[in-house]
Amino acid sequence: QVQLVESGGGLVQTGGSLRLSCAASGRTFSNYAMGWFRQAPGKERDFVAAISRSGGNIYYGHSVKGRFTISRDNAKNTVFLQMNSLKAEDTAVYYCAQQATIGISTTARNYDYWGQGTQVTVSS
C-alpha cells in the first residue's frame, strides 16, 4: 500500500513563505508523477502543481503560478512545494498525491493515492 505523508504546514503572515514536504513509500516513487492539491472549507479540491516522474514536465494552477515551485528528490522519495508570497486566499489543507497511471495530470481523479493533508493558514 502506498503511503504519503505531508509535513511543513503552519501559520504564516501574508507575504511569508512555507515549504511543504511529502514523503512517499510503498510503490516505486520515481515511476509516477506527483501532484499537490488544496481544499478550503466549503470549496472544491483545486489543483496546485504537478511534476512528472523525472521532473521534466511541471504544471501549476493559475492562482499559484509564479509564487509556488514544485520539485522532487527521487533518491529520497520526496516531493516538495515551496510557497512564496503567500496570500490569505492560499489558506487551505494541502494534499500530496501520486498519480494512478504513467503520465502527468492536473485532474484529481487521475491520482490514486493521497496523503492526510497538512494545514496552511495565512493571516491577513
Secondary structure, DSSP 8 states (H G I E B T S, - for coil): --EEEEE--EEEETT--EEEEEEEESS-GGGS-EEEEEE-TTS--EEEEEE-TTS--EEE-TTTTTTEEEEEEGGGTEEEEEE-S--GGG-EEEEEEEESSSS--S-GGGEEEE---EEEEEE-
